[in-house]
Amino acid sequence: MSSTRASESSHAEKPLRGEVAVITRGLSSTSIDASIEKAADIEQAFDSDATVSPRRSKLREFLCEPAAEFLGVLILVVFGSGVNCAVALSSNSGSVLGPPKGDWLSVSFGWAVGIGLGVWVSGSISGGHINPAVTLAMATLHDFPWRKVPLYILAQLLGGICGAGIVYGDYIHAIDAFEGGRHVRTLATAGFFGTFAADYLTNVSAFFEEFLGTAMLLLAICAATDKRKGPASPERVPIAVFMTMLGISVSIGAQTGFALNPARDLGPRILTAMVGYGRQVFDFRHQYWIWCGVMAPILGALVGVSLYDFLFYTGTDSIFNNE
């Protein structure tokens, strides 16, 4: 019986082996070659160096960091100016959006979310400056290359302009209703985009408030990025910036609107001048935008970074630690 089974088994295996041999020969000549070619095509598709020409690769590398700065500021202004419009246009004094949509705390959260997300999106690509004051402070006091500064600042400014344009286009009909017509534009709604100090505030006090707020922002940024605290997680810096902006805005930002960032103030201000507000946005308080929207944040950033570096920072990329 066993010999019969062995005989049957051997007879069954012979044709099976023959079929396998035939199939293998077929695969080796046709299907295997085709599979190899397909695998090579897939590998080439995923290989960016193989699919992107050297010229295009260099162009993308050149524009990558400025594009991240542009997008970061755009996100900041969309969230910030957007919440300004939502809250102000639904306020009891001139509501055109129905019941109130928030208060000063809502405004503060909107700007804090905007800066947090802006830094999160751009941080791993460009460093997440999204602020000319930060860029200039890092180039002056740290080892950020000066050759990158002009393109960074241009991208940040354009991000502010485009972000404000998006919000203006979204709320244009509500602004028309608030102002009383398409061709009526006053500082009452220009303040949704640029910053304008309270009437009672002196010029010196307005300058000091912007200077102080930016210095505190840079102190927090330096602390969050200090390598002595260990490798920075992707979330640490955006969360730190979010909390700092929220604290500044609810505590010392109400009187000037907490610009703290030339791109966040000047970019939207340029947009308002372009869409019908005219020179009034620049003539306010004898060019308030220069010394309070631009100069105060830059000087505050320099002082904030200098203070942290002098007292605490030990990295060799700071001018205070170069021998």
RATAMO-V785887 format. One record per residue. RES is the residue in one small letter. PSI is psi in degrees with one decimal (none if undefined). BURIAL is I if it has 16 or more other C-alpha atoms within 10 Angstrom, else O. D_LAST is the distance of its C-alpha to the last C-alpha in Angstrom with 2 decimals. Layout:
res=RES psi=PSI burial=BURIAL d_last=D_LAST
res=RES psi=PSI burial=BURIAL d_last=D_LAST
This chain:
res=m psi=-45.6 burial=O d_last=95.00
res=s psi=-38.1 burial=O d_last=91.58
res=s psi=-34.6 burial=O d_last=92.33
res=t psi=-42.2 burial=O d_last=93.37
res=r psi=-40.8 burial=O d_last=90.09
res=a psi=-39.3 burial=O d_last=88.10
res=s psi=-44.7 burial=O d_last=90.14
res=e psi=-38.7 burial=O d_last=89.54
res=s psi=-42.0 burial=O d_last=85.83
res=s psi=-38.0 burial=O d_last=85.56
res=h psi=-32.6 burial=O d_last=87.53
res=a psi=-31.6 burial=O d_last=85.25
res=e psi=-30.7 burial=O d_last=82.06
res=k psi=-50.8 burial=O d_last=83.21
res=p psi=-32.5 burial=O d_last=83.41
res=l psi=-44.1 burial=O d_last=80.19
res=r psi=-37.6 burial=O d_last=78.34
res=g psi=-40.9 burial=O d_last=79.86
res=e psi=-41.4 burial=O d_last=78.72
res=v psi=-41.2 burial=O d_last=75.16
res=a psi=-42.1 burial=O d_last=75.20
res=v psi=-45.0 burial=O d_last=76.41
res=i psi=-42.5 burial=O d_last=73.79
res=t psi=-42.3 burial=O d_last=71.02
res=r psi=-37.8 burial=O d_last=72.24
res=g psi=-42.1 burial=O d_last=72.29
res=l psi=-38.8 burial=O d_last=68.77
res=s psi=-26.0 burial=O d_last=67.43
res=s psi=-24.9 burial=O d_last=68.90
res=t psi=-67.8 burial=O d_last=68.33
res=s psi=-40.6 burial=O d_last=66.58
res=i psi=-44.2 burial=O d_last=63.83
res=d psi=-42.0 burial=O d_last=62.86
res=a psi=-39.8 burial=O d_last=62.89
res=s psi=-40.1 burial=O d_last=60.76
res=i psi=-41.9 burial=O d_last=58.19
res=e psi=-42.2 burial=O d_last=58.08
res=k psi=-42.0 burial=O d_last=57.68
res=a psi=-39.0 burial=O d_last=54.84
res=a psi=-39.1 burial=O d_last=53.10
res=d psi=-42.1 burial=O d_last=53.60
res=i psi=-43.0 burial=O d_last=52.16
res=e psi=-39.2 burial=O d_last=49.10
res=q psi=-36.2 burial=O d_last=48.59
res=a psi=-35.4 burial=O d_last=49.01
res=f psi=-10.6 burial=O d_last=46.22
res=d psi=104.2 burial=O d_last=43.93
res=s psi=-33.6 burial=O d_last=42.09
res=d psi=-29.7 burial=O d_last=40.97
res=a psi=-27.4 burial=O d_last=44.63
res=t psi=-18.9 burial=O d_last=45.94
res=v psi=129.4 burial=O d_last=43.37
res=s psi=154.1 burial=O d_last=43.28
res=p psi=-38.9 burial=O d_last=39.99
res=r psi=-45.1 burial=O d_last=40.21
res=r psi=-37.7 burial=O d_last=40.85
res=s psi=-42.5 burial=O d_last=38.10
res=k psi=-39.0 burial=O d_last=35.50
res=l psi=-42.7 burial=O d_last=36.92
res=r psi=-39.5 burial=O d_last=36.77
res=e psi=-37.7 burial=O d_last=33.17
res=f psi=-36.4 burial=O d_last=32.33
res=l psi=-9.7 burial=O d_last=34.25
res=c psi=-52.2 burial=O d_last=33.54
res=e psi=-47.5 burial=I d_last=30.52
res=p psi=-36.2 burial=I d_last=31.97
res=a psi=-38.2 burial=I d_last=35.27
res=a psi=-39.7 burial=I d_last=33.77
res=e psi=-41.8 burial=I d_last=32.27
res=f psi=-49.5 burial=I d_last=35.69
res=l psi=-37.8 burial=I d_last=37.52
res=g psi=-44.9 burial=I d_last=35.28
res=v psi=-38.2 burial=I d_last=35.85
res=l psi=-45.6 burial=I d_last=39.51
res=i psi=-44.0 burial=I d_last=39.96
res=l psi=-48.8 burial=I d_last=38.33
res=v psi=-36.2 burial=I d_last=40.66
res=v psi=-46.8 burial=I d_last=43.74
res=f psi=-43.7 burial=I d_last=43.51
res=g psi=-55.7 burial=I d_last=42.45
res=s psi=-31.0 burial=I d_last=44.83
res=g psi=-44.7 burial=I d_last=47.44
res=v psi=-32.4 burial=I d_last=47.52
res=n psi=-47.6 burial=I d_last=47.59
res=c psi=-45.3 burial=I d_last=50.70
res=a psi=-42.9 burial=I d_last=52.35
res=v psi=-47.6 burial=I d_last=52.03
res=a psi=-39.1 burial=I d_last=52.83
res=l psi=-6.0 burial=I d_last=55.70
res=s psi=11.6 burial=I d_last=57.34
res=s psi=160.6 burial=I d_last=56.97
res=n psi=-26.0 burial=O d_last=60.16
res=s psi=-22.1 burial=O d_last=59.80
res=g psi=50.6 burial=O d_last=60.18
res=s psi=128.4 burial=I d_last=60.49
res=v psi=-0.4 burial=I d_last=61.26
res=l psi=19.3 burial=I d_last=60.06
res=g psi=-149.8 burial=O d_last=62.42
res=p psi=155.6 burial=O d_last=61.41
res=p psi=136.3 burial=O d_last=57.90
res=k psi=7.6 burial=I d_last=55.26
res=g psi=-171.4 burial=O d_last=52.68
res=d psi=-161.0 burial=O d_last=50.91
res=w psi=-33.0 burial=O d_last=47.47
res=l psi=-36.5 burial=O d_last=46.37
res=s psi=-42.4 burial=I d_last=47.43
res=v psi=-45.5 burial=I d_last=45.34
res=s psi=-43.3 burial=I d_last=42.29
res=f psi=-39.4 burial=I d_last=42.85
res=g psi=-46.5 burial=I d_last=43.40
res=w psi=-36.6 burial=I d_last=40.08
res=a psi=-42.3 burial=I d_last=38.29
res=v psi=-41.0 burial=I d_last=40.00
res=g psi=-46.6 burial=I d_last=39.16
res=i psi=-36.0 burial=I d_last=35.41
res=g psi=-46.6 burial=I d_last=35.44
res=l psi=-37.2 burial=I d_last=37.41
res=g psi=-43.0 burial=I d_last=35.46
res=v psi=-38.0 burial=I d_last=32.17
res=w psi=-44.0 burial=I d_last=34.07
res=v psi=-41.3 burial=I d_last=35.52
res=s psi=-13.6 burial=I d_last=32.44
res=g psi=-47.4 burial=I d_last=29.63
res=s psi=-9.9 burial=O d_last=29.81
res=i psi=-51.8 burial=O d_last=30.19
res=s psi=-4.4 burial=I d_last=27.94
res=g psi=-9.9 burial=O d_last=25.88
res=g psi=40.5 burial=I d_last=28.53
res=h psi=-53.8 burial=I d_last=27.05
res=i psi=35.7 burial=I d_last=30.60
res=n psi=117.7 burial=I d_last=29.33
res=p psi=-31.4 burial=I d_last=27.88
res=a psi=-38.4 burial=I d_last=26.00
res=v psi=-44.9 burial=I d_last=24.18
res=t psi=-46.4 burial=I d_last=23.54
res=l psi=-37.9 burial=I d_last=22.15
res=a psi=-41.6 burial=I d_last=19.92
res=m psi=-32.0 burial=I d_last=18.49
res=a psi=-36.2 burial=I d_last=18.04
res=t psi=-42.4 burial=I d_last=16.44
res=l psi=-21.0 burial=I d_last=14.10
res=h psi=-164.1 burial=I d_last=13.86
res=d psi=26.0 burial=O d_last=14.24
res=f psi=130.4 burial=I d_last=18.00
res=p psi=130.5 burial=O d_last=19.29
res=w psi=-26.4 burial=O d_last=20.66
res=r psi=-22.0 burial=O d_last=23.54
res=k psi=-15.5 burial=O d_last=24.91
res=v psi=-49.7 burial=I d_last=24.90
res=p psi=-43.5 burial=O d_last=28.24
res=l psi=-36.8 burial=I d_last=30.18
res=y psi=-49.8 burial=I d_last=28.92
res=i psi=-39.5 burial=I d_last=29.97
res=l psi=-44.8 burial=I d_last=33.24
res=a psi=-40.0 burial=I d_last=34.06
res=q psi=-42.8 burial=I d_last=33.37
res=l psi=-43.0 burial=I d_last=35.58
res=l psi=-35.8 burial=I d_last=38.32
res=g psi=-39.9 burial=I d_last=38.19
res=g psi=-41.5 burial=I d_last=38.86
res=i psi=-48.4 burial=I d_last=41.73
res=c psi=-39.0 burial=I d_last=43.31
res=g psi=-43.5 burial=I d_last=42.96
res=a psi=-35.9 burial=I d_last=44.69
res=g psi=-39.5 burial=I d_last=47.29
res=i psi=-45.4 burial=I d_last=48.15
res=v psi=-41.1 burial=I d_last=48.66
res=y psi=-43.3 burial=I d_last=50.62
res=g psi=-32.8 burial=O d_last=52.88
res=d psi=-36.8 burial=O d_last=53.48
res=y psi=13.8 burial=O d_last=54.40
res=i psi=-39.3 burial=O d_last=55.97
res=h psi=-36.2 burial=O d_last=59.50
res=a psi=-37.9 burial=I d_last=58.51
res=i psi=-40.0 burial=I d_last=56.66
res=d psi=-46.1 burial=I d_last=59.81
res=a psi=-38.8 burial=I d_last=61.94
res=f psi=-43.8 burial=I d_last=59.62
res=e psi=-25.6 burial=I d_last=59.42
res=g psi=14.7 burial=O d_last=63.08
res=g psi=160.7 burial=O d_last=62.87
res=r psi=-32.0 burial=O d_last=60.83
res=h psi=13.2 burial=O d_last=60.38
res=v psi=117.6 burial=O d_last=59.37
res=r psi=122.9 burial=I d_last=55.65
res=t psi=174.2 burial=O d_last=54.18
res=l psi=-15.4 burial=I d_last=50.96
res=a psi=-35.3 burial=O d_last=52.56
res=t psi=-17.9 burial=I d_last=51.76
res=a psi=-28.8 burial=I d_last=48.80
res=g psi=-9.7 burial=I d_last=46.95
res=f psi=-19.1 burial=I d_last=47.36
res=f psi=-59.4 burial=I d_last=44.69
res=g psi=179.2 burial=I d_last=42.53
res=t psi=142.9 burial=I d_last=41.71
res=f psi=125.2 burial=I d_last=43.70
res=a psi=156.0 burial=I d_last=43.25
res=a psi=149.8 burial=O d_last=46.18
res=d psi=-37.9 burial=O d_last=48.52
res=y psi=-13.3 burial=O d_last=48.07
res=l psi=131.3 burial=O d_last=44.25
res=t psi=163.1 burial=O d_last=42.81
res=n psi=-41.2 burial=O d_last=40.28
res=v psi=-42.2 burial=O d_last=37.61
res=s psi=-37.8 burial=O d_last=38.36
res=a psi=-43.0 burial=I d_last=38.24
res=f psi=-44.9 burial=I d_last=34.83
res=f psi=-39.5 burial=I d_last=33.54
res=e psi=-41.9 burial=I d_last=35.01
res=e psi=-39.9 burial=I d_last=33.33
res=f psi=-47.9 burial=I d_last=29.98
res=l psi=-45.0 burial=I d_last=30.25
res=g psi=-41.8 burial=I d_last=31.45
res=t psi=-38.4 burial=I d_last=28.69
res=a psi=-41.9 burial=I d_last=25.96
res=m psi=-37.4 burial=I d_last=27.67
res=l psi=-43.6 burial=I d_last=28.00
res=l psi=-32.9 burial=I d_last=24.29
res=l psi=-43.9 burial=I d_last=23.53
res=a psi=-39.8 burial=I d_last=25.99
res=i psi=-44.6 burial=I d_last=24.65
res=c psi=-41.6 burial=I d_last=21.09
res=a psi=-39.7 burial=I d_last=22.71
res=a psi=-27.6 burial=I d_last=25.01
res=t psi=2.9 burial=I d_last=22.44
res=d psi=122.7 burial=I d_last=19.94
res=k psi=-16.5 burial=O d_last=19.90
res=r psi=-19.2 burial=O d_last=20.04
res=k psi=6.4 burial=O d_last=23.62
res=g psi=173.1 burial=O d_last=24.48
res=p psi=130.6 burial=O d_last=25.46
res=a psi=125.5 burial=O d_last=26.63
res=s psi=158.3 burial=O d_last=30.37
res=p psi=-22.7 burial=O d_last=31.89
res=e psi=-21.0 burial=O d_last=33.53
res=r psi=-49.3 burial=O d_last=30.83
res=v psi=-48.0 burial=I d_last=29.06
res=p psi=-39.7 burial=I d_last=32.38
res=i psi=-40.7 burial=I d_last=33.98
res=a psi=-42.3 burial=I d_last=31.15
res=v psi=-40.4 burial=I d_last=31.27
res=f psi=-50.0 burial=I d_last=35.06
res=m psi=-38.0 burial=I d_last=35.17
res=t psi=-45.1 burial=I d_last=32.70
res=m psi=-40.1 burial=I d_last=34.68
res=l psi=-43.6 burial=I d_last=37.89
res=g psi=-43.1 burial=I d_last=36.77
res=i psi=-44.6 burial=I d_last=35.54
res=s psi=-37.7 burial=I d_last=38.71
res=v psi=-15.4 burial=I d_last=41.17
res=s psi=-49.2 burial=O d_last=39.59
res=i psi=18.5 burial=O d_last=38.08
res=g psi=-6.3 burial=I d_last=38.89
res=a psi=-29.3 burial=O d_last=42.60
res=q psi=-26.7 burial=I d_last=42.63
res=t psi=-13.4 burial=I d_last=40.65
res=g psi=10.2 burial=I d_last=40.96
res=f psi=72.6 burial=I d_last=37.26
res=a psi=-62.9 burial=I d_last=36.03
res=l psi=5.8 burial=I d_last=32.32
res=n psi=110.5 burial=I d_last=32.03
res=p psi=-35.6 burial=I d_last=32.86
res=a psi=-36.3 burial=I d_last=34.33
res=r psi=-26.2 burial=I d_last=36.50
res=d psi=-50.8 burial=I d_last=37.88
res=l psi=-39.9 burial=I d_last=37.98
res=g psi=-57.2 burial=I d_last=39.19
res=p psi=-32.2 burial=I d_last=42.23
res=r psi=-41.6 burial=I d_last=42.84
res=i psi=-40.8 burial=I d_last=43.21
res=l psi=-43.3 burial=I d_last=45.58
res=t psi=-38.4 burial=I d_last=47.73
res=a psi=-34.1 burial=I d_last=48.03
res=m psi=-30.4 burial=O d_last=49.16
res=v psi=8.2 burial=O d_last=51.83
res=g psi=-5.6 burial=O d_last=53.67
res=y psi=-24.0 burial=I d_last=51.79
res=g psi=-156.3 burial=I d_last=51.04
res=r psi=-14.5 burial=O d_last=49.00
res=q psi=-28.8 burial=I d_last=49.47
res=v psi=-20.3 burial=I d_last=46.48
res=f psi=-29.1 burial=I d_last=44.25
res=d psi=-10.1 burial=O d_last=46.24
res=f psi=122.8 burial=O d_last=46.04
res=r psi=46.4 burial=O d_last=44.86
res=h psi=62.5 burial=O d_last=43.90
res=q psi=49.3 burial=O d_last=41.42
res=y psi=-35.2 burial=I d_last=40.23
res=w psi=-28.1 burial=I d_last=38.61
res=i psi=-55.4 burial=O d_last=35.95
res=w psi=-23.1 burial=I d_last=34.54
res=c psi=-34.6 burial=I d_last=35.36
res=g psi=-22.4 burial=I d_last=35.28
res=v psi=-57.2 burial=I d_last=32.34
res=m psi=-42.9 burial=I d_last=30.24
res=a psi=-45.6 burial=I d_last=30.33
res=p psi=-38.1 burial=I d_last=29.07
res=i psi=-47.2 burial=I d_last=26.22
res=l psi=-39.1 burial=I d_last=25.08
res=g psi=-39.5 burial=I d_last=25.73
res=a psi=-44.0 burial=I d_last=23.63
res=l psi=-42.5 burial=I d_last=20.60
res=v psi=-42.0 burial=I d_last=21.14
res=g psi=-46.6 burial=I d_last=21.84
res=v psi=-41.9 burial=I d_last=18.71
res=s psi=-41.9 burial=I d_last=16.53
res=l psi=-45.4 burial=I d_last=18.47
res=y psi=-44.4 burial=I d_last=18.17
res=d psi=-42.5 burial=I d_last=14.46
res=f psi=-38.1 burial=O d_last=13.83
res=l psi=-36.2 burial=O d_last=16.49
res=f psi=-35.4 burial=O d_last=16.65
res=y psi=137.9 burial=I d_last=14.50
res=t psi=1.6 burial=I d_last=12.13
res=g psi=146.4 burial=O d_last=11.89
res=t psi=-6.3 burial=O d_last=8.96
res=d psi=-2.5 burial=O d_last=11.05
res=s psi=143.9 burial=I d_last=10.41
res=i psi=-19.8 burial=O d_last=8.59
res=f psi=-15.1 burial=I d_last=8.39
res=n psi=5.5 burial=O d_last=6.32
res=n psi=131.7 burial=O d_last=3.78
res=e psi=none burial=O d_last=0.00
